[in-house]
Amino acid sequence: MLARLHSVTLEGIEGIICEVEVDVGRGGFEKSLVVGLPDAAVKESTERVRSAIVNSGYKYPKTQSLVNLAPADVKKAGPAFDLPIALGMLIGQGILTSTVLKDFIIVGELALDGRVRPVNGVLCMAMTAASKGFTRMIVPLENAKEAAVVDTMEVYAVGSLAQAAGFLSGQLPLETTTVNIDEIFNVASDYQVDFSDVKGQEGAKRALTIAAAGGHNIMMIGPPGAGKTMLAQRLATILPPLSLQESLETTCIYSSVGLLGRDNALLATRPVRTPHHSSSGPALVGGGTMPRPGELSLAHFGILFLDEFPEFPRHVLEMIRQPLEDGTVTISRAKGSVKFPAQFMLVAAMNPCPCGYFGTDARRCKCTPNQIERYMARISGPLVDRIDIHIDVPAVGFSKLRSRSSQLDSAAAGRDVAKARGTQAVRFGDGKVMTNARMSHKQVEKFCKLDSPGEMILKQAMTEFGLSARAHDKVCKVARTIADLAGCETIAAEHIAEAISYRKLDRKL
C-alpha cells in the first residue's frame, strides 16, 4: 500500500514543500531505502523509525519499504522527515487510516522510544506551508508556539508517535496551539540597561542617537575603559521596537540554526551580536557544506558589534563590505547559491593605537609612529568608506564619573529616534527603503537637497579630505538624519557641518 504525506525541507531559511511517499508493499526482505537526494541524517531515519514504531506498540513492515522524497533534485537535510515517514509506514500497513493527510504538513524527529523531538526551522516551514495553501500542521511539542505565530495555520503539537497516530485516526482529539503576540512584545520591551548608565560621553551619545535614528553604521575610537562597549550594549535600548514582519524575518534565521530557544514563539527585541575577533569568515558571514547563516544574518534588523575592530583578520573584514551595501549575504556553491538577509547596524570599536593610549593624557603612549600606522592600516579604506560615522570616545575624568547630574536616558533618546524614524516612514512610504542609511543614490539626490552655504561647506570638505563619491552620499544621508531629528524639512549648513565632523578617519587616511 502506498502512503503520501507532506513535509518541508529548508534551503538556507527558505522552505520547500516535499511529498513523502512510502511504499511498504515491494516484497523482499532487504533493508528499507530512502531516495530523493537525502543527506546522512535522512538516510539514518529508517533505523530511528523502525525502533520508534516497535517501541510505540506497532508492527514494523516485514517487507522492504521504499521512501521517496520529492522533488528528487532538492537536497533533503535534517531529521524532520522522521515523523512523516513513520506515519506513512503505519498507513501503508493499514494500521492507520486517514483521509485528511493531504491537508497536513508534518515535521518532527523521532527518538527510539517514539518520543517526538524538536527540529530547527519550524517557523520557516510554517510560513512556507501557509504560502502554499496548507492550513494544518503537526509539529513537535517544543516547536508549537513558533509555528502558531502564523495565524492562518492550525498547529497541532504532539509529544510522541502514538499521540500523532491517535490524532490522525480520530481517536485522540488535540487542541490547536495559540500565542498572544502582543503579550510577547510587551514583555520583551523591558531592558535591564539604560543609556544613563554611561557617565559623560555626551558627544558619543549624540552620535549614537543619530546612528539609531537613520540606521547608520558607526565606528567609535577611544582608549580602553572609555565606555565604548557600554555604549554599544545600550544602543538597542533607543532603537524602535521590531515590527511583526521584522520579527518574523529575524526569528526565521534564529529558528533555522536552533538558536530560538525551545518554547519561544518570536524574537521581539532587536538582536545584538558580539562575535570575538578570532571568528572565521564563515562564522561571521555564513557558509558550510549546507550553507547556514553567520553573525551578519543573526544581527538582521539589529546590531553587529565588532569590538577590537583592527584585531579581526583583514580578509574577514573585507567579507562584510558587500553585505554592508546590499543588506544580504550570498553563499555560492557549485550546486547553487543561498541568500540570507543581513540588514544590520554595524557598530565597530577600536583603540587609537596598539597600546590604546595614543592622544590621551591618562597614560603615555608607547607605540612608534610606524606601529600606529600599521595598526590603522589593518582597516582598508573601502571598508572605512562604508561606515557612515566615525567618532572619538575620549577617556572620562573622575569628576564626570562621580557626577550626580542627570544623564541622557534611553527613554528620551528613544523618543527622538522614534520621531525621526516616523518622518522617514512617511518619506519612503511602503518601499523597501525604511531608513536614511539605505537610500539609493537617486533618493539621495531627491531627498538631500542642500542650500548654498551647505553646498559650499560640502565642496570644501570634499576637496580638503579627499572624500569619495560614496563618502559624499554618506555625509548627505547623515545630514538628512540630523535634519530629521531637528524636525527640519530642508538640510541646513549646520546639519552638513555636523555630518562632516563625524568623518574622523577620512582626515587621516
N, C-alpha and C positions, 0 to 999 in steps of 0.2 A: 504494500500500500504506500502511496506517495503522499507526503505531507508538505504543505507550503506555508511558510511563515515569513514575517518581515522583521528586519533589524536594521541597524545603522553602523557604518564604519566611518572613521574620520581620516581625512587628508589634511593635516595641519589642524585647523579649527573648523574646517568645512565638512559637514556631514554628507554622506552618500547613502541613499536608501539601498539596502541589499535584500534580495529574496533568498531565503534559506529553504532549500529543497532537500528533503530527507526521504530516501528510498530504502526501506528495510526488507524488501521482497526480492532481492537479487539472487538469493541462493548461495550455496557455498558456505565455507566456514573461515574464510580469510579475514584478516584484520579490517576493521572499518576504515574507510577512506574519506578524506576531506579534500575536495578540489575547488578551484576558483581563486587561485593565487593567494593561498593562506600563508601567514608567517608561522614561525615556530610555535607561538602561543596558541594559535588557532589549530594547528596540526595536533598539538597535545590535548586539545579539548576532548577528543574521543575517549581518552582514558579517564579524565575527570568526570565526563558524562556517564561512563559506564559505572563507576563507583557511586556516583550521586543517585543514579536510578535504582541500583540494587539496594543501597543503604536507605533509600526512601520507601522501600517496601514494594517496588515494582519489579517486573521482569525485564531484563535486557534482551534484545532480539538475538536469537541463536544464529541467524543467518548474517551474511555480510551486509553492512549498511554503507550507503554512499551518501555523502553530504555535499551538495553543490551550493556554492555561494556566488550568486550572480549580482552584478555583471562580472564576468570572468576576467576582464582586463584591468580590474581595480584591485590593488593590493589590500588584503584584509589583515588587520593587525589587532592584537589585544584579545583579552578573554571575554569580551562582551557577547560573543556568539554562543557561549556555553548553554545558557538557559533556553534560547530558541531551538538549538539542536536537540537538547534533551526532551523538550516538549514535542518536537517533531517526531522523535523516536517513539514516544508514547502514543501519539496519534497514528503513526504508521502501523503499530501493533494492534490498534483498535482499543487500547486501554483507555484512551482519552478521545472523546469526540467533541468537536466544537465547530460551529458554522459561522462564528463571528471573528475568527482569527485574521481574516483579511483586513479588518479594521484596526488591528493592533500592531504597534511597534514593540518588540520585546528585546530587552538587553539585560545582561547580568552574568557574572562569573559564578561558577558553582564550586563549592567545597566538596570534599569527598563524602561527607555525611549528608549532602543535599542542601546545606545552607546556601543562600544566595548572597554573594559578596558584592560590595560596591565596585563600580568601574569609573574610569575617568571620562570626562567629556559629555556627561548626560545632558547638560543644558544645551550644548551644541546639537546633540542628537534630537532633542525635543523640538528645538527651533526648526531644524531641517524637516522633521516629520510633519510639523504643523504647516510649513510652507508647501508640502507636497500633498496636503489634503487629509492626512491622518488625524484622527480625533481622539484616539485612546492609546495608552502606553502602559506597559508593565515594566517596572524598574525595581532595583534593589531598595530595601527599606531606607538605607542611608542616603540614597540619591533622590528620594521622593520630593523633597522640598525644592531642590533646584529645578527639577523637571516641571513642578507645579507653577513655577513663575510664568510659564507660557499659558496664558489664560484660556486659550482655545483648546487646550489638551486636557482630557480626563486622565489623571495619573493614578495608577493602582500600585501600591507598594507591597512587595512580597518578601518574606524572610526565608522561604525555603521552596524547593521544587514541589513538594507536596502541596504547599499552600497555593502556588501558581496553578497546579493541575486541578485542585479543588475549585478554584475560582473559575477557570475556563470551562469546567464541566457543569457549572451552575450549582454545585453542592456547598460552596463556601462563599457567601457574599462578602465583598470588600467595599469599603467606603473610599471615595476619591480623596486625594490629598489636596489641601488648600493652604495658601500662605497669605499673610497680610503684608503687602509690600510697603504700605505707609508706615506700619509699625517698625519694619526693618530700617527704613531711612531715618525715622525719628530717634531710634536707639543709637544708630551709627554716627549721628551728628555731634555727639558728646566727646570732645577731645580732652585729654589729660594734660596737655601742654598749651602754652599761650605765648604770643608774641611779647607780652610784657615781661616774661621771664628773662629776656635778654636786656642787660643793662647797657645804656648808651647805644652806640651804633645807629643813630637816627638816620644818617645818610644811607647806610646799608638797608635799613628798614624801608626807606623811601624807594630805593631801587627795587627791592623785592616786591613792594606793593605794585610798582609799575609793571614788573615782570609778570606778576599774577594777573593783573588787570588785562594785559594784552596777550598772555600766553607766550612770553618771550623767554628765550634761553639766556642764562646769566652765569657769569664767572666771578667768583669772589677771590681776591688776592690779599693775603694778610699773614701775619706771624702766627705761630702756634698759640692757642688759647685765646684768640681774639673773639671767638664766638661764631665762626663760620658754620660749624656743624650744627650748633644750636639754632641758628637762623634757618638753615636748610630743613631741619626737622620740623620747624614750626611754620614753614611756608604753606603746607597743606591746610592749616587752620584758617587761612584767609582766602583760600580758593572757594569758588561757589560749589555747592553740593553737586554730585553727579546727577544727571538726568537719568530717567529709566533706560533710555536707549544706550547711553554711555555705560551705565552699569551692566547692562546685558552683554555688551561687547567685551567689557573687561572681565566679567565673570566667566564668559566662554573661554577666554585664554587661560584663566586660572584653573577652571574645571578640566581642560584638556590635558594639563600636566599634573593633576592631582594635588593642587595647592589650595583649592577652595575650602577644604575642611569639611568633614562629614557633618551632616545635618544642617549645613549652611545653605541658604537659598540664593543670596545675592551678595556681591561686594557693594556696599553702599557708601563707602568712603574712598577717596582718591588714593590709589596705591602710591607708596613711596618705596622705591627700590634703591638699595645702597650696596652695590657689588664691591668686593675688595679689588684693589689694584692688581692682584695676582690673577684675576679672572682671564680666561682664554677668550679668543674671538668667538667661537661657537657658543660659549656660555653667555656672552654679552649680546650677541646679535641673534643667535639661534642656529640650529643646524642638526647634524646627526644623520645616520643612515635613513631613519624615518624622521624627517625634519620636525623639530619641536621648537616652540618659541623660546627666545632668550630674555635677558633682562630688559632689553629695549621694549619688547612687546608686553612684558609683565608690568611695565610702567605706563602702559597705554592709558591716556586721559589722566595721568598722574605725574609724578616727579621721578626723574632718574638723577640721583645724587652721586656724583663721582668725586669722592674725596681723594686728596693727593693726586690730582689730575695728571701731572707730568710723570708719575710713577707707573702709570699704565703703559704697557708696550706700545710703541708708536704705531705699529701695524694694526694693533687692536683699535686704537683711537681713530685711525683712518677709516675703519669699517663703519663708524657711525655717521660719517659725513653725509652719505646719501639718504639714510633714514631721517636725518635732521631736516632735509629739504622735502622729501616726499611724504613722510608720515607713515611709510610702510617698509617692511623688510621682505626682500625676495630671496629665498633659498633655492638655488638652481642645482639640479642633479641631472644625471644622464637620462633618467626616466621621466623627467618633468620638473616643474618648479612649484613652490608653495609660497604664498604670500601671507604675511602676518601683519596686522595693524600695529603701528608704533607711533602714535601721536602723543608725545610726551614733552614735558618741560625739562630741559637739561639744566641742572644746577651743578656747576663744577667749582671746586675749591682747591686752592694751591697756595704754597708758600712763595714768597718773592725770590727765594734762593734755596740752595740745598740745606743750609743750616736753619733757614727760616727767619732770620733776623735782619736781613738787608733793609736799610731805610728806617729802622726803628731805634728808639732811644733806650729801650729796656735792656738790651744786650748788644754787645759788639759783634758785628757780622764777621765770620772767619773765612768767608768764601772769596776767592780771587775773581777778578772780572771775567776770566775765561770760564771758570766754573759756573758763574751766574749765566753767562751767555749760552753755554752748552745746556744748562738746565732749562732755560726758556725755549731753546730750540727744539726740545722734545715735543713741543706742540706746534704743529705746522701752521703756516699762515692761512691756507684754505680752511682749516678747521676753526681757527680763531675768527675768520671772516663770517662763519655761520653762527656765531654766538652773538646775540644782539647787544648784550650789556656786559661790560667789564668794569668792576669797581674795586676800590681799595677798601679793606676792612682793617683799620688800624687797631693797635692794642688799646685796651680800655684801662684808664687810670684808676687809682684807688678811690678817688672821690666819687667817680661815677658808679663804681661797683658798690659802694656803701650808700649811695644816694637813695632817699626815700621818696623822691619826686615821682609823679605819675609817669608811666611809660605808655607808648602806643600799644594798645592791646589788640588781640585778634578780632574782636567784635567790631571795633571802629575801622580797622583796616579792611576787614571783610565787607563792610557796608560800602566803602569806597570802590572796592573791586567789583562788587555786585552791580553797583550803579554803572560803572564803565562797561562791564560785560553786557548789561541791558542795552546800552547805547549801540554796542557792536551787533547785538542780535537784531536790532531794528535796521541797522545799516546793511547787513548782509542778507537779511531775510532767511529763507529756508534752504539756502545753498549749502555746499559742502564746507565753505569757509565759515568759521564761528568766531575767530579771534583775529585781531590785527596782525599777529605774527604770521598767520597763514595766508595773508593776502598775496595774490599774484602781482606781477609787475604792472599789468593793466589796471588792477584795482588800486595799486599804489598811485598811479597817475590820476586816477579818478577821485580817490578819497583823501589824498595827501597833498593838496594844492597849498603852496606857500605864498605868503605876501612878499613884497620886495625886500624888506630887511631880512626875512628868513632866507630868501634866495641868496643874498649876499653872504650871510654867515655860513651857509652850507657850502657855497662856492669856495670860500676862503679855507674851510676845513678840508675840503676835498684836495685843494692844492697843497696845503701845509702838511697834512698827514698822509697824503697819497692813498686816499680811500678808494677801494674798488667799486665797481658798479653794484655789486652785491651789498657792500657796506653802505653805499648811498641809500639803497632801498631799506636796509635795516634801520638806519637813522630816521628815515621818514616814518617807518612803522612805529618806532618807539615814540617819536614826536606825536604821532596820531593818538597813541595811548595816553600820553601825558595831557594832551588837549582833552581827551575824553574824561580823564579824572578831574580836570578843571571845569568840565561842563561847557567847553568851548566848541563851537561847530567848525571854526577855522583854526589852522595851525599858525600860531604867532611866533615871533622871533625868539621869545624866551623858551618856548617849547622845543624849538630846534636846538637852541644853545644847550639846554639841559640834556637832550638826547645825545648831542656830540660829546658832552662831558663824560658820558658812560662808555666811550670807546677808548679806554685807557691803553690797551695793548697796541692799538693802531699807531700810537705815538712812539712805540719802542721797536716795532718790527721794521 
